[in-house]
Structures are given as structure tokens and as C-alpha cells.
Amino acid sequence: MSAKRKQIISAAHQLFVDKGFALTSIQDILDKAGIAKGTFYNYFESKNQCLKAILESISEQVEQERREIAIGKEMSDEEVFIEQVTVRIKMNRQHHLLTVFETVSFSEDSELKLFMEEQHRAELQWIGSRFNDLYPDKAQDYTLDYAVIFTGITHHLILTWKLGSSQELDIEKVIRYALNSVKSLSNNQSYIIDPFLPVSWLDGDDNSKEVDITSVIKRLEELNEQLTKQKGTSKQKELTQFFIAELQKTTPRAFLLEGVIMSTKKAFHQTRFEHEVKQITEKIWKIIQ
């Protein structure tokens, strides 16, 4: 991410926390960042896009840390899961995201609300998939139910703790308690009740993955055009064209895509395209998982 983009995001983020998203104006961001209006619009089309960039950047950090935690470890290891969930909660605290979410919830902007819903959907789906890793024999039909229950227990324990104490709460203790509650439920679930929410409840239509691939290819083609106009390096163009060609295949080769993602991030590091490339590669990760 360029220094100027980071400067704008940092200023906007602080204002969204202090004043609220709705009460923060573009002019407030310009004054806080010490930049001209033209500079802001070089990077963002609107205040909404600026907020999206903040949330996407934090989500990228969370996903990266979660992957690093899992390297060389069994996905069925409960300690890995606890550590991965802790990353998200601590990141939310560090960046005061709950405060930001509260101010955005009053927004009338349908596109922004949809974006926030997608963030929530993605987190529930990730937690559900991890329960399938943890308890494949018991949780398979209940993964989304368990994700909702786990998230609800965690969220409300944290809120209720704050109502009765000013002391710092041990987040890992909360997560462990919520996990043990779900595990206890899973031991008897199939003998008691059918799943409330089908595992596919949040998946969208059957063509959702195809749509994702199509949208990624479109973004790659747009990036390729920008590289031509902005005189990008031959290496950058080759990597972009590789992704386009591979994703257009009937069955993209996941192992090849995985291998090229890291080298692509390095090739675009500290360039004006770094943020866009990060977003694209994160979407490719999700497609091939």
C-alpha cells in the first residue's frame, strides 16, 4: 500500500471512530490527512469506498494471520481454531471496529449495508467450515448452526462482561468456553433435533462460484490494461496474464495458482497496484479452497 493511501485510510479510520461514519465528511478527511481534494479522489471515489478499503485491509490481515497460524498444524487441532478466532476479536478491538459498525448500521446506503452483510456472511462461513474440520463426524450437517451459536455465545459473553466489570477480559477463555459449549452440544445433537439452518443457507445460488471467477477475471483484465498504460513491468504483466488464462480453464489448477500468489504479491509490493492485487489474490484463495 502506498504511503499516501495509507495516510488517507489512517485519517479516515480515526475520524470514523471519533465522530462516526455518518458525521464524517470528505472535508474532515482532507483536513485530518493534510491533503488536497484531488489527492483523495486519486485513491477513492467516495467516503464509502474509503471505509470499504479500511475493512478489506483489516480482513486481509486477519486472513493472512489465520493462514500463518495453521501452517504445519492439523486443522482438527482445537488450539489452532481458538488462536485463529482470537485474531479476529483482537483485531476488531485494536481497530475499534465495533464502534465503526454501530455508526454504519444507521446508514441508508444499500451498497454499504450489503458490503457489511457480506463481511458477516464470510466470517460465519469460515467458522462453519472450521467446525467441519474440528468435528467432521458430528458437525457435518450442523456447521452453520454451530457457527451461529458459537458467534452468539462469544459476542454476548463479551458484552455482558463489560456490563458488570471494567477489568480486561481474557478473550481466549471466552472462545474456549464457547467452543466447549458447541462441542458438548455436538455430542448429542444428531439424536435430538434436525439442523435449523442448512449448511448451504449462505451459499447463494449454484452459480455463485462461477460468478466469483468471472468477476476476478474482469478485475485482472482491468489491471492488465492499467499495467499497459502505466508501464508496468513485464513480470507483473506475465503474472496477471497467467491468472487470467488459468482461471478461464474449465478446471483451474489450484496448486499452480497457490504457488504463484506469493510471487505475485512480491512483484506488486509497494506499488500503486498493491492493494488491488491483494484483493484479487484473496478472492483467488477463496475460489481454490
Secondary structure as UniProt FT lines:
FT   HELIX           3..18
FT   TURN            21..23
FT   HELIX           26..33
FT   HELIX           37..43
FT   HELIX           47..70
FT   TURN            71..72
FT   TURN            75..76
FT   HELIX           78..94
FT   TURN            95..96
FT   HELIX           97..104
FT   TURN            105..106
FT   HELIX           110..134
FT   HELIX           136..139
FT   TURN            140..142
FT   HELIX           143..164
FT   HELIX           171..186
FT   TURN            187..188
FT   HELIX           189..192
FT   TURN            199..202
FT   TURN            206..207
FT   HELIX           208..229
FT   TURN            230..231
FT   HELIX           234..247
FT   HELIX           254..267
FT   TURN            268..270
FT   TURN            272..273
FT   HELIX           274..288
//
